Amino acid sequence: MSEITPQSAADAELKRLERSLSELILTVDRLKEENRSLKSRQESLAAERAALMQKNEQVRARVEAMIGRLKSMEHGA
């Protein structure tokens, strides 16, 4: 039967800590990449939203202009 010595217990604990640290490093790397991807997507969506809002404003102005022209035609007739 083998005895667990303080040295072998310390070695086992050190190996366990190394595995935990390696897992944490992998998790941090994965989260960094996910965060970078999400930030990029957020920037893209913000730009798309701004473009859509600008188009919406242009369409609104054109519709208001058409309504104004129709009203003036109505009053002129």
TAFEN-V709549 format. One record per backbone hydrogen bond with DSSP energy under -1.0 kcal/mol. CO is the residue of the C=O (numbers start at 1). NH is the residue of the N-H. Records with the same first field share a line. If there is no record, write none. Layout:
# TAFEN-V709549
CO = NH, NH
This chain:
# TAFEN-V709549
5 = 9
6 = 10
7 = 11
8 = 12
9 = 13
10 = 14
11 = 15
12 = 16
13 = 17
14 = 18
15 = 19
16 = 20
17 = 21
18 = 22
19 = 23
20 = 24
21 = 25
22 = 26
23 = 27
24 = 28
25 = 29
26 = 30
27 = 31
28 = 32
29 = 33
30 = 34
31 = 35
32 = 36
33 = 37
34 = 38
35 = 39
36 = 40
37 = 41
38 = 42
39 = 43
40 = 44
41 = 45
42 = 46
43 = 47
44 = 48
45 = 49
46 = 50
47 = 51
48 = 52
49 = 53
50 = 54
51 = 55
52 = 56
53 = 57
54 = 58
55 = 59
56 = 60
57 = 61
58 = 62
59 = 63
60 = 64
61 = 65
62 = 66
63 = 67
64 = 68
65 = 69
66 = 70
67 = 71
68 = 72
69 = 73
70 = 74
71 = 75
72 = 76
73 = 77
